[in-house]
Amino acid sequence: MSKGEIQNRFGLRVRLLRNERGWSQEAFADLCGLHRTYIGSIERGEQNSSLENIHKLAATLGISLAELFSTFTETPASP
């Protein structure tokens, strides 16, 4: 899986979970303590988010990091 593909899949996962809660990007960003445009760029797969910000996303969504990444079940290939 390429870097861009990982970012795209992660962004789609964040968008799905945000939408399930009925939050706009702006409301979600405010709850996370992040900027609205940053959330948009994550969801579009344009951001390589830090672990700190990934933790903020999961905490705001009320899920564990493992649950946030639950759709990533395949074993990564060696570099």
N, C-alpha and C positions, 0 to 999 in steps of 0.2 A: 504494500500500500504506500503510495507516495505521500509526501508532506501535504500537498494540496488536497488530496483525497481525504486525509485524516481531518484536516481543518474543515472541509466541506461537510463531512459526516457529523463532526462535532457541532458545527453550527446548526445543521438541520435538527439535531437532537435537542439543542437548547431552544430553538424556535418551537418545536413540538411541545416541549414541556411548558414553556411560557404560555403558548396558546391554550393548552389544556387548563391553565389556571385563569384564563380570560384577561391576562395582563397585556397592555400595550408595551411596546419597546420602552417608551418613556417611563411608564410606571415601574416596569421591571428594573430599569437602570437606576431609578431613584431608590428602590428598595435595596439594590445591590451596593449603592454608593458609587456607581460608575456612570460614565457619560452615555447618553442615548445613542450617539453616533458610534461609540465603541461597541455597544450591544449589537447594533446593526451590522457592523463589520465582522463581528464574531459569527453572526447568523448567516452571513454571506460567504463565510469561509476565508475572509481576508485577513483575519488576525490569528497570530500564533500566541494564544493567551498564556500568561504566567500561571504557575500553580496557585499562587495567592489569589488571582482573579477567578480561576476555576473553582477554588474553594468558596469564594463569595457567591458565585452562581449557584453551586450546589446547596449552600446554606440557605440562600434566599428561596430556592425552589423547595426546600424542606426535605432534601434527599441526601443520601450518602454519595461520596465520590464514586464508589463502586456502582451505585445505581445510575449515576450520570453517564458512566461509561459502559453500562450493561449491554449495549448493542455492539460493542467492540469485542467479540468473542473469539476471533481468530488469533492465533499465535503470530506475532510479528516475525517477518523474515529477517535473517541476519543481514547487517549492512554490507 
